[in-house]
Amino acid sequence: MTAALMLQGTGSDVGKSLLTAGLARAYRRRGLAVRPFKPQNMSNNAAVTVEGGEIGRAQALQARAAGARPSVHMNPVLLKPQSEIGAQLVVQGRVVGNATARDYQALRAGLMPKVLESFAGLAREADLVLVEGAGSPAEINLRAGDIANMGFARAAGVPVILVGDIERGGVIASLVGTVSLLEPEERALLKGFVVNKFRGDPTLFAEGMRIIAERTGLAPLGLLPWWPRAATLPAEDAVGIERRGGGEGRIRIAVPMLGRIANFDDLDPLRAEPAVTLVIVPPGKPLPGDADLVILPGSKATIADLAMIRAEGWDVDLAAHRRRGGMILGLCGGYQMLGRRIADPAGTEGRAGSVEGLGLLDLETEIGGDKMLVEASGRELSTGAAVRGYEMHIGRSTGPALARPMLDLEGRADGAISADGRVMGCYLHGLFAADGFRRRFLGRLGETGREIMFEAEVEAALDALAAHLEAHLDLDRMLEIARAR
């Protein structure tokens, strides 16, 4: 059988996604054909695949680290939350409907054949498949029908490495407790553990590593120091998104933290710019009055997030920002919000109905129909700079504002710009990754900063992450475990 190894965690945000990406790059550098795989993901940060489907953004980054094109089979089940209790269900890249959390618990076991089919397909083209779990296998109330963690590991016969996060505290209890809550058949698949995000003198935790190994019977595979460059790479989901702001540049860009924010890695190239201070504005805080630009990001539930904007008073802040001559940019769902009206007659993203938009662009949007999933390239019309990225949206916008498009995507107009050029929006995700466009756009705000090459910096970060893992983890032992399945 193809070698395979699964990383499961003691909880969410312990670093599984980043470790999987780093391992993919490290083993690729050893000459192996590597493929990433996540049976089930829950995230509104998604990417378009070679087949024209969608997967979690983390799996697209892992594919890049492995030198492979993203495929729907790398994340066969994707849940995209639209409300507190429900999500859009994507299977092998295609939307199959919506489900409440309770409904999904009943139907997920029936998705295992698709999950195993995708895993088998990847295994046929790889020397090594790196599998990422979701959340924690210790959530034993969700054990029945599990496809994300031990349910998959048992079905596919994949050995498991357990990852704990020492930064949040209680790592000994979390690792030992997780192992103790598993069934004997599940514990038999556990082969080792990693302690992640350590700060300080590693010799001070040597006794801790010994205790964990003794209490769990697992091989200690490494104590991984905190890696500050992690913020350079796209995040899997919105957990901790408020920490992805920062910077000390003269240009201040404010982004409201929407409840169903989507594809927020659009902001990463801006955050990397020394000339920029990126302010992620949480609920309960006003949009800063000294912002040069406000970006309304993508949303998985546009009407619901528009209601949140009004509830937070951010619509008033936007109007004041506009009167002061500030610039406003809407991306995908944020672009739809800038119009006069949004209608969702079939209840595609929530309750059926229509609402008034922010009225900053003379257009209307109707949500529904087939989902647009396509890579695209072209140029931004006001700067003439090349852009490329992807579209991922349901809905169509119409109205007089479209006579002044923002983009020309190989002969197809996209987006709109107000007559004074201060308000604009489009459906293209990823446009700020284009270095030339980003520099010219920031130049309109008064400063271009140094000429960073964003995509090259992502590649350099992946190489540095691989070297970091090589230095602190027992990658030889992990590969032996993967090959012994």
N, C-alpha and C positions, 0 to 999 in steps of 0.2 A: 504494500500500500504506500501511497505518497506520504511522506513525512508531514505531520501536522502537530500544532501546538496551540492550546487555547489559553488566553489570559483572562482570568476572572478576577473580580475585585471584591474587597470587603464593603464597597459602597460605590455610589456614583462619584465622579470627579476625583478618583484616586490616581488617575494617570494612565489608564489602560489604552486609550486611543493613541496617545503620544508614544507610549512604549511600543505599541504595535507598529507604528510608523517608523520608529527608530530601528527596531529589529528588522523590518522589511528592508531598509536601506543597508543595514549592517550585513545581512546575509546576502543581499544582492551584490555587495562589494566583494563577497567571498566567491562569487561566480554562480550562485544558485538562482534558479527561476522561482521567484516568490510571488504568491498571491495573497492579498488580505481577504478576510471574510468576517462578516458580522451577521449572524442569523436574523436577529431582530434589533432594530434601532428605533429610538424615539427622539426625533429631532426635527425642527423646522429649518435647520441649516442643511440644505441639500445641494446636489450637483447633478448635472446632466451627463449621461453616459454615452458610450459609443453607439449603443442601440437606439438612442433617443428616449431612454427612460430616465429615472431618477433614483439616486441612492443618497445616503447620508454623506455630508461633506467630509467627515473624518475618513470614510472609506475611500473617497476620491484622493485625499491627501496620502493615504497609505498606498494606494495604487501608484501614485506619482513616486513615492519613495521606493517602490519596488520596480519602477521602470515599466509599468504596465498601464494600458488605457483603462479608465474606469468602466466597469461592466455592471449591469443590473444584478448579476449573480454574486457580486461581492457583498450585497446587502439585500437579500431577497424579500425581507419583510421590513417595511419602514412605516412607522406611525408618526403622523404630523398633527400635533395637538391643535385643535380649533376652539376648544372650550375647556372648562374645568373638568368635564366628565367625558368628553368625546374627542375623537381624532379621525383624520382621513387615513384610510388604510391603502398602502401601496404594496403590491405584490409583484416581485420580479420587474420592478420599474414602472408598473402601470397602476393607476388609481382604480380600485375595485369597489369603493364605497366608503361610507362613514360608519363608525361604530362607537358606542359608548364603552367605557372601561369595562362594565359588566358584560356587555355583549362580546367584547373581544376575548375576555377570559374563557367564554364558552366555545369560541370558534378557533382559537389559536392552535389547538392540537391538530386540527384539520389542515393546518398550513405546514406541518412537518414534512410531508412529501415534497413540497416545493423547495423547502429549505435544503433537504438532503439532495435533491436534484441539482440545485445550484452548486452546493459544495462538491458534489461528484464531478461536475463539469470543470470547476476550477482545478480540482486535484489532477485531472487528466492532462492539464497543460503546465503543471508546476512540479518543482522538486520539493517545495515546502509551502504549506498553507498555514498562515498565521491567523488564528481565530480570536476575535474579541467578544467577550461576554457583555452583558448589559446589567447595570445596577449591581446586585449582589446575589449569589446563590443561597445566601442565608435567609432570603425572604421566602420561607418555607410555606407561608400561607398561599403563595402563588405557585407551588411546586406542581400541582396537577396541570398537565398539558403544557408544561414549560418547554419552550423552544429556544430560549435565549441563553441559558447557562447549562446546568447539569443535564437538563432534558436533552439538549442537543449533544453534549459531550458523550452521554451514554449511547444515544442512537447512532452516532458516527464513530464511536470508539476512539475519541481524541483525548490525550493526556492534558492535564490542566496545571497551570502555574497560578498561584494565588498572589494578588498584589494588595498590599496595605499601604495606607498613607499616614506617615508619622507626623506630618505637619498639623493635622487636625486633632492629634492627641489620641491616646488609648489604642495605639497600634497593636500592642501585645494582646489586649482583650479582643480587639476586632478580628485578628487573625485566628487566635485560639478559639474564640467563640464561633466564628464562621465554620471552622472545621468540625466543631462539636455538634453543630446543628444539622450536619449532612448525614444522609443514610450511608450505611456501610458500602454499598455499591458505588456511591458517589465519592466517598473518601478514597476508595481504591484508585480512582482516576487522578487524584491529587499527587503530584510528584515533587513539588518544590514551592518556595515562596520568595517574593521580593519585597523589600521595604523601600518605599519611594519617598522622595522629597525631604531627605534628611539635611539638616543644617548644623554645621559645627564640626567638632572633632569626632570622626567615625569610631574611634576606639572607645568612646564613651558609651556606645550602644552595642559593643561586642557581647556583653552579657545578655542584653535583650535578644540578640539574634540566637544565642545559645538556648535561651529559655523557650523561644518560639519553636525552634527545631525540636527540642526535647518534648514539649507539650503536644506538638502536632505530628511528630514523626516525619516531617517534610524536610527536604534538602534546602539549606539556605543558599540561594542563588545570587544574592547580592544585596548590599545596602547602597541605594542609589542617591547620591547627593542632589540637592536642589539644583535645578538647571534654569537659570534666569532667561535663557533665550526661548523658552517655551512659548512666551507671548508672541514671538515672531510668526508662529504657525497658526493656521486657522483652528478655531475651537470647534468641538463637536456639537455643542448645544449652548443654550443661553445661561447655563449655570455659571455664576460668577461673571456675567457679562459686564457688570459695573466696573470690574477690575481691568477691563480692556480699554479704558480711557487713559488719559494722561498726556504727557508731553509738556514742553515748556516753550513752544513756538509762539510767534507773534500772532499767527492766524488762529482764531478760536472757532472751532466747529462744534456745534451742539447737536446731539441726537437724542430725542426722547426715547426712553426705554419702554417700548410698547409691550403689552401683555402677551401678544403672540408674534413677537418680532421674528422675522425670517431672513435667512441668507445675510446675516449681519457681518459675514466675512468681507462683504463689500467695503467695510470700513477699514480693514487691516492695512491697505497701502497708505491710507491717510494717517493712521496711527504711527506708521513707520517714518513719516516725514518729520525731520527736525524742525521745519518751519511751522508745524501744526501742533496745537493743543486740542485734543479730542475730548469733549465733555459728554459722557453718557449720563443723561439726566434721569434719575429714578423717580417713581411716583412720589408725590408730596413735595417736590421741588419745582420751582419755576424754571422756564427756559432762561438762560443767562441773557441779560440785556446787552452785554458787550460782545455777543457772538457776531462774527462776520458772516457765517453761513449756518443755516439750520437744515439738516438732512432728515427727511421723513423716510425711514427705512422700509424694507419689505415687511409684509404681514401675512400670516396664514389665515387671519380672520379680519378682513379689511373694515367691515362695518363695525364690528365689535371694538376694534382698536381705534376707530374714529370716534366712537362713543367715549372711549377712555380719554382721548385727547381733550374732548370737551369737558369731561368730568374733572380732569386735572387742571383745567383753565389754560391748557397749552394753546388752544385756538386763539385766545385773547393775546397770549404772548407772541404767537406767530403774526397776528395782525399788527401788533406794536412793532415787531421786528421789521415787518414789511414797510410800515410808515417811516421808519428810520432809515430806509434805503438798504436794508440787509438782504442778502440773497437766500433763496429757499430752493432746495432740490428734493424732488420726490423720486424714489426708486420703487418700481413695481407697485405694490400696494400703496406705498406713500405717494406715488404719482397719481393713482386713482383717487386718493383722498383730496388732492388739490383741486379737483374739478367741482362742478356745480351739484352733481347728483350721482349717487351710486345705487344701483338696483340689483337685488338678488332674488329674482322672481321664483326660482325653484328651491331656494334655501340651500344652495350649494355649500356655503360656508357657515351657515347658522340659520337663524329664523328668517323665513321668506319676508321680503319687503324692500323698501327703498328709503334712503335718507338723504338729506342735503349734505353736500360736501363742503369743503372749506371755501369754495368760490374764488380761488386764486388763479385758476385757469378755466377758460370757457370750453369745458368739455363734460361729457357724461359717460359713465361706465356701466355696462350691464355684465354682471358676473354670471358665468354659465358656459355651456358648450364644452368642447374638447379642450383638454389642457395643452397649452403651448409648451413644448419641451424641445429646445433647439439651440445649438451653438450658433453664434452669429458674429460677424465682424463688419467693419465699415469705418465711418468717420463721424466725428462730432462737428456739426456744421458751423458753430460760431468760432471755433478755433482751427478747424480743418485738420485736427489731429486724428490719427488712426485709433480706433477702439476695437476691442473684441471681448466677448464674454458669452453669456447664455441667457435665454429667456425661459422663464418657468412661471406661468401664470394661467389662470382661468378668467376669461373676460375680455371684452372688447370696448375700447374707448372711441367715442365719436364727438365731433363738434368743431366749431370754428377755430379753436386753438391749434388744431392739427395742421392748419395751413402754414404754421411756423414750426416745423418739426425740429427736434433737438438732434436727431441722428439720421444719417443715411446708411442703412445696412445693406450694402451691395444693391442699391437701387430701390430699396423698400424704406419708406419713411417710418420713423418711430419717435414717439414722444412729442413734446410741445414746449415752446418757450413763450413767455409773455412778451408783449410789445416792447417793454422797456428792458427786457433781458434779465430781470431780477428774479423771476420765478420760472422754474423749468422742471421737467420730469421725463422719465422714459421707463421702458420695460427691461432694459438691458442690465443684467447683473454683471459685476466684475469689471466695469469700465475703468475704475481707478487703478487697476493693475497695469494699465497701459502707461508707461513712464512719460511719454511725450504729452499725452492728453493731460495727465495729472499735473505736470509742471505748468502747462499753459493755463489750466483751470485755476490753479493756485495763484498764478500770476495775475489773474483778474481780481484776486482778493488782496493783491499788493506785494506778494513775495513768492518766489519760486523755490527758494531753499537750495540745498545742495542736490546734485543730480544722483539720486539713488536709483538702482535698478532692482525693482521689487522682486521680480521672478527669480533673478539671480540670487537675491538675498534669501529667498525661501529655499532654494537648492543648497546654498551654503549652510543654512540652519539644519537641514536634513542630514547633511554630511557631518556637521558638528555633533548632532544628536547621536548618530551612529557611533562616532568615536567615543562619545561620553558613555554609551552603553558598553562598548567593547572594553573600556577601562574599568568599569565597576560591576559588571555582571559576568557570570560564568556562561558565556555564549556557547562554548564547546559542550558543556553539560546540557544546556537547553536543547541543542541540536540533537544530542544523543537521545534525549527523552522523546523528542519529536519523531525520530527515526525508529524508536522501539515500540511504537503503538501496535 
